[in-house]
Amino acid sequence: MGVRDFIQSGVGQMSVARPSDGLRHITCPYRMGSPPVFSQLSVEGTEAAVFFRHGQVLGVLGPGRHSLSATGTPFLETAKSTDGQRYECDVIFVTTAATRLVLDGSVGELTDVSGRRVEFFLLGAVTVSTSNPAAVVAQGVGVGGSGDSFDRMVVQRAMQGVRQRLPYVLEHGLASPSDLTTVGPALLNAGRADHLGLAPTGLELRAVEVSRLVSRENRPPAGVEASQRRAEAAVDEALPTHQSCRFGAARLPVWDTAHEMEAHVSVVGYFEGDPIGGEHQAWLKETMIGSIRQALGTWTGSVLDLPGKADEWARYVTQVVAPQLAHRAKLRGRVVIEGVEIDPQEVAELKRRRGAKLVGRPW
């Protein structure tokens, strides 16, 4: 090693600061080993330096430049090496300003809009800070390590807190699954007592954001309707699976309120449940088709969206038909709509009108 390298190395060891590659982490250790006696410590305005040895916090220094010496940092004297040249302890820098960490992963099973219990996945973020850097090091770093390991532990704890509280928040109407901007604040309020499980790490939870919450089938959660949806699903699963009374209705008229034109749809489906005797089949087919006509008469929106509403149609028609059938013949079942098709020529015209609206929209 040359004289210049020796001098630079010595100067580097006499200056103690957070490494540049650790700026984005909540915690980051000084990696040059035990800090030398009389070295100069630099602490930025949004952090604190915590001195840690054998599981104990020796002291904390706030923003500024500090001389590590008997007069400047007397709390370090118990950690001085036998040769008196170094303080045998760790220096861990802790960010005190708000830090935003991304949440991304499974939040367990929720009830979706179909009434089934399925796994949901969340994308969002938590914002944390601390007014007690010593607790972060003693309680958090002491268990989970520092740097990226600490950040990962915080995210894991936050996700666990979300899993525990999200069903309650949605099913008690504290947030709407159709408006995800309400979910984060509701989770924050629900977890305020223990900062969504982060209190043991010494961190304080400032904000929770949820930008995406979907199942593998891309269905939203049911929210306050969860118990009703689960009950409906349980009834459906208990129904006999006999299929009968297959029906089809061609070119049913419906008014497209979005593009102001009449279009025609064709629907096919069947009844699933108890076997239907011949004396009830004609009546049941007529009732199912009549209910569909009634639903189309109150439709608002684009007819182009109708094929994607087959499940909603089926639930509506079932709500109309099932009680009547139970009263008339003491039979149980539900309506299944297999397909919805729009007249091809009208599809082309609807798409043309939609395109014209998009082009003419003022931005």
N, C-alpha and C positions, 0 to 999 in steps of 0.2 A: 504494500500500500504506500502511495506517495504521500508527501507532506500535505498537499492540497486535499487529497481524499481523507486523510486523517483529521484535518481541521474541520472539513465539512461534516464528517461523521460525528465528531465531537459536538459541533454546534447543533446538529439534528437531535442528538440525545439530550442536550441541555434545554431544548425547546419541546414542551409537551402540549399537544393539541389534538383535536379530533382528526383522524385521517380523512383525506378528501373523498375516498371511496365509501365512507360511512355516513355521508351527509344526509342520505335519504332515509336512514333508519332511526327509529325512536331511541335506541341505545347503540353505543359503539365503544369498544374498548380501545385504549391506547395500546398499540401492538409492539412497542419497542422494549418491552420488559419493564422491570422495576424502574421508576423514575429516579434520576440521580438527585442527591441533595444539592440544593442551590439552583436546580433547574427552574426555568420560567414556564409557568402554566398559562395558556391562553384559552379563555372560555368565551364563546360568542354570546351575543345578547339573548338568544332564544334557547339557551341550554344551561346545564349545570354539570359540574364535574364531581363525581362521587368516588370516594376512596374506600375500597372494599378489601377486606382481608379475613380469611378463615370464616367466611359466612357472616361477618359483622361489618357494618358501616362505620368507618373511622371518622368521617367528616364529609362535608359538602361545601363546595365553593361555587359562587355564582359568577355572572358575567364579569369579565375584566382580565387583567394580567396579575398573576400571583407568583410570588417567590416561594418555592418549596424549601422552607428552612425552619429552624427552631423558633424564630420570631414570627415568621409569616404563617406557618402551619404547625403550631405546637402539637396538634392532635396526631401528627404523623410520627412523633418521636418514638412511640412504642413499636413502630414498624421498621425502625432503622436497622440496616444490616449490621453484622458484627464488626465489619471493617469501617462502618460509619460513612460509606460512600453512597448508599442507595436506600430508598424506602421500599421495603419488600411488601408491596401491596398492588392491587389492580386499580387503574384509573378508568372509570367508565363514564363516558359522556352521555347525558340524557337530554333529549329534546323536550323542552317545556311548552313550546308552541303547539298549536293544533296540527295534528298529522292525520292524513286521510289514507285509509287502507282499504283495498278492494276486497269485497266478498263475492265469492263465486263457487257455487256447489249445491249439493243436495240439502234440502231442509226437511227431508223425511216425507211421510205420507200425509196428504190432505184429501178432503172430499172435493172432487171436481164437480162441474155443473151437471154431469150425468148421474151423480150420486155414488160413483165408485171411489174407493180409496186407492189413490195412485201416488207415486213418488213425484215430488215437485222440485224444481231447480230454481235458485235465486241468483240474480246478479245485482250487486249494489255496492255500498261502501259504508264504513263507519269512520267518524272523525273523533280522535281521542287527544287528550292532553294530560298534563299532570302538574300539580302544585306541590308535589312531594316526591322529588327525585330519589330521596333515600329509600322510600318505600318501594319504588319501581325496581331499584337494584336489589334490595334485601328480599322482597317478596317475589318479584317477577323474574329478574335476571338470575337470582339464586336458584330458581327452579327450572326455567326454560332456556337459560343462556342469553347471550346478547346478540346484537346485530340482526341478521336475517332470521335467525332462529327465534328470537324474541318476537319479531313481527309476525311470524307464522303462528306462534302460540297465541298471540292476541287475536288473530283472525279465527283460529280454531275455537277459541272460547266464545268469541262473538257469534259465530255460526251456531254453536251449541245453544247459546242464549236465544237466538232467533228461532231455532227448532222448538224450544220449549214454550215460547210465548206466541208464536205466529198463529197456531190454531185458535187460541183463546181470542186474540185480537180480531181475527176474521169472523169467527162464529158468534161473537158477541156484538158485532156491528161497530167496533171501535175504529175500523178502517174498511174501505170498500175495495174489493179485489179488482173492480173495474177502473179504479183510480189509484194507481200505485203511489202517487205522491202523498196519499194519506197513510200508507202502510208504515213508512219509516218513522214519522213522528209518533204514531201509535205504539210502535215497538219501543221507541225511546221512552215514552211515558210508562209503558208496562215494565220496563227494566230499570227505571230510575233508581230504585232502592239499592240495587247492587251493581248499577252501571252495566246491565245486561251480562252479568257474570264476570266483568272485568275488574271489579273492586279488589280481588286478591292480588292483582298485578300492580296495584298502585296507580292505575290509570283512571281517568274520569271520562265518561262517554259524553261527547258534545252533540253528535248528530248521527242519525241513521238514514240512509237512502236506499230505496228499492227501485230499480229501473226495469227489472224483468222478473216475472214469476210464472213459470209455465210447467206443464207436465210433458212427458215424452210425446203424448198425443196432441200437444199444443192446445190443451184445454185450460181455461182459467179455473181457479178455485171457486167454490160455491158461496163462500161468505156466510152471511146469516141464514141462508137457505140450506146450509150443510146438513142439518139434522133431518129436514124434510126430504132432501135429495137422497140421503142414505136410506130413509124409510121407504122411499119409492123404489130404490134399487133393490132393497131387501124383498119387497113385495114382488118385483119383477122376477127375481131369481127363484122365488117360491112358486111362480106360475107354471102350469103345464106348458109344454113346448109344442103342442099339437098345432099345426098350421092348417088353416082353412079359410074359406071365403076370400079367395084371391080376387082382387078388383083392379080395374083400370078405368081411368077417366081421361078422354082425349080432348085436347084443345079447350081447356077451361079458361074463360076470359079473366084477365086481371089488368088493372090500370097501373102503369108505371108512373108514379108521382114524381120521380127524379127527372125523367126525360119526357114526360107528358105525351104518352101514347099507350094505346091498348095493345097488349100482347096476349099470347095464348100458351098455356103450359099443359103438359100431359103427365099424369101421375099413375104409378103402379105400386101395389103393395098387397098386404095380406093381414089376416087376423091371426094372432098367436095366443093360445090359451086352451081353455076347455073345448072339447069337440062341439061344434055347432050343428044342431039338428037341422034337417032340411026346411022345417017350418019357419026357422029364424034367419036363414041365410040371405034371402032376398031383402028382408027388412034391414039386416045388418049392413049389407053392401050399400044400400040406399042411404042409410044413416051416415056411414063413413064418408061417402062421396059428398053428401050434403054438408057435412061439417067442414070438409075441405073447401067447398065453394064459399061457405060463410067466412072462413079464414081469409081466403083470397079477396073477398069483398072489403075487408078492413085493412088490406096490406098497404103500407107506406114505404116507399123506397124504390130501388131499382129492381126490376124483375130479374136482372142478371144475378142478383144475390140469392134468388129463391132455391136453386139446387143445393146450396150449402145450408139451407134451413130445414132439410128433410127431418132431422131428429126433433127439432122444435115443433114442426107440424105434427109429427107422430104423437108427441106428448099432448099437444092440444086436442087432437082428435080422440085420443084415448080418454082424456078427461071428460069429453062430451059423451062418448059411446059407452065406456065401462059402467058408469052408474045405471044407465038405461038398460043395458044388457043384464046386469045383476038383478034389477027390479023385474024385468020382463021374463027372464028364464033362469035366474039364479046361477049364472055362468060368469066365470072370470076370464080376463084376458086383456090384451093390449093390441094396438094397431102399429104395424111396422110399414113404413114407406120405403120401398126399395129404390125408387128412382124418380127424378123430376126432370123433365126435358122441355126446353123452350123451342118454339117454332124456329127453325134454322134461319129463315129469311128475316124474321123479327129480331133474332139475335144480332144479325149483321147490322140492322138499322139501329138497334139500341147501342151497339158499340160505336157506330158512326156518330150518334148524337152525344155519347159520352166523350168521345174524342174532341168533338167540336166545342163542348163545354170547357174541357181542359185547356184547349188552345186559346179560347176567348177569355179565360179567367184573368182578371187584373192582379198583378203581383205587386 
